[in-house]
Amino acid sequence: MSNIIAYIILILAVVLGTAANGFAKSANGFTLFIPSLFTALTIVGCMFTLSIVMKTIPVGITYASFAGLCIIATTVFGIYKFNQMPDFYTIIGLILIISGVLIVNLLGKTG
């Protein structure tokens, strides 16, 4: 599989991971059945897509990219869905995470 296809599948993993985080919040500590079920299904889908990506992209780069992008996407989702506004220091931390993901993917060795 080409790197481009792998990165597209990685984006799908980020979407699924972000959805899982949103469903987990809505599951109220896994006391609500439907959000809990959706949490489980999206986590399984997320791990499945990550395993596909790891056939092409090294595990460290895959997971660093996934984790960083998922943190950013979940923060944006939290702002939109739950009105959870990050403070100044959180924004600085998120900028550093974005910088780290870019450094790993653009400057790091992939092989």
C-alpha positions as CSV (number, residue, x, y, z in Angstrom):
1,M,0.0,0.0,0.0
2,S,1.3,3.5,-0.8
3,N,2.0,6.0,2.0
4,I,-0.8,8.3,0.7
5,I,-3.4,5.5,1.1
6,A,-1.9,4.7,4.6
7,Y,-2.3,8.4,5.6
8,I,-5.9,8.5,4.4
9,I,-6.6,5.4,6.5
10,L,-4.8,7.1,9.4
11,I,-7.2,10.0,9.1
12,L,-10.1,7.5,9.2
13,A,-8.5,6.2,12.5
14,V,-8.4,9.7,13.9
15,V,-12.1,10.3,13.0
16,L,-13.0,7.0,14.6
17,G,-10.9,7.7,17.7
18,T,-12.4,11.2,18.0
19,A,-15.9,9.7,17.7
20,A,-15.0,7.1,20.4
21,N,-14.0,9.9,22.7
22,G,-17.2,11.8,22.1
23,F,-19.3,8.7,22.6
24,A,-17.4,7.9,25.8
25,K,-18.3,11.3,27.3
26,S,-21.9,10.7,26.3
27,A,-21.9,7.2,27.8
28,N,-21.8,8.7,31.3
29,G,-19.3,6.3,32.7
30,F,-20.7,3.4,30.5
31,T,-24.1,3.6,32.3
32,L,-25.9,4.4,29.0
33,F,-26.2,1.4,26.6
34,I,-26.3,3.1,23.2
35,P,-23.4,5.5,23.6
36,S,-21.4,2.7,25.3
37,L,-22.0,0.4,22.4
38,F,-21.0,3.1,19.9
39,T,-17.9,3.8,22.0
40,A,-16.9,0.1,21.8
41,L,-17.6,-0.1,18.1
42,T,-15.7,3.0,17.2
43,I,-12.7,1.9,19.3
44,V,-12.6,-1.4,17.6
45,G,-12.8,0.3,14.2
46,C,-10.1,2.7,15.2
47,M,-7.7,-0.1,16.3
48,F,-8.4,-2.0,13.1
49,T,-7.6,1.0,10.9
50,L,-4.4,1.7,12.9
51,S,-3.3,-1.9,12.4
52,I,-3.7,-1.5,8.6
53,V,-1.7,1.7,8.7
54,M,1.1,0.0,10.6
55,K,1.7,-2.3,7.7
56,T,3.1,0.6,5.8
57,I,4.1,3.3,8.3
58,P,6.3,2.5,11.3
59,V,4.5,2.0,14.6
60,G,6.0,4.9,16.4
61,I,5.2,7.4,13.6
62,T,1.7,5.9,13.2
63,Y,0.9,6.2,16.9
64,A,2.5,9.6,17.4
65,S,0.6,11.0,14.4
66,F,-2.6,9.3,15.5
67,A,-2.4,10.5,19.1
68,G,-1.5,14.0,18.3
69,L,-4.2,14.4,15.6
70,C,-6.7,12.7,17.8
71,I,-6.0,15.1,20.7
72,I,-6.4,18.1,18.4
73,A,-9.6,16.7,16.9
74,T,-11.1,15.8,20.3
75,T,-10.3,19.3,21.6
76,V,-12.1,20.9,18.6
77,F,-15.0,18.4,19.1
78,G,-15.2,19.4,22.8
79,I,-15.3,23.0,21.9
80,Y,-18.1,22.4,19.3
81,K,-20.2,19.8,21.1
82,F,-19.6,20.4,24.8
83,N,-18.6,24.1,24.8
84,Q,-15.3,23.3,26.5
85,M,-13.1,26.2,25.8
86,P,-9.3,25.6,26.3
87,D,-7.3,28.2,28.3
88,F,-4.1,29.9,27.1
89,Y,-1.8,27.2,28.4
90,T,-3.9,24.5,26.8
91,I,-3.7,26.3,23.4
92,I,0.1,26.6,23.8
93,G,0.3,22.8,24.5
94,L,-1.9,22.0,21.5
95,I,0.4,24.1,19.3
96,L,3.4,22.1,20.6
97,I,1.5,18.9,19.8
98,I,0.8,20.0,16.3
99,S,4.5,21.0,15.9
100,G,5.6,17.6,17.2
101,V,3.3,15.8,14.7
102,L,4.7,17.9,11.9
103,I,8.3,17.3,12.9
104,V,7.8,13.5,13.2
105,N,6.1,13.3,9.8
106,L,8.1,15.8,7.8
107,L,11.6,15.6,9.3
108,G,11.7,12.2,11.0
109,K,13.0,9.1,9.4
110,T,10.3,6.7,8.3
111,G,12.2,3.6,7.6
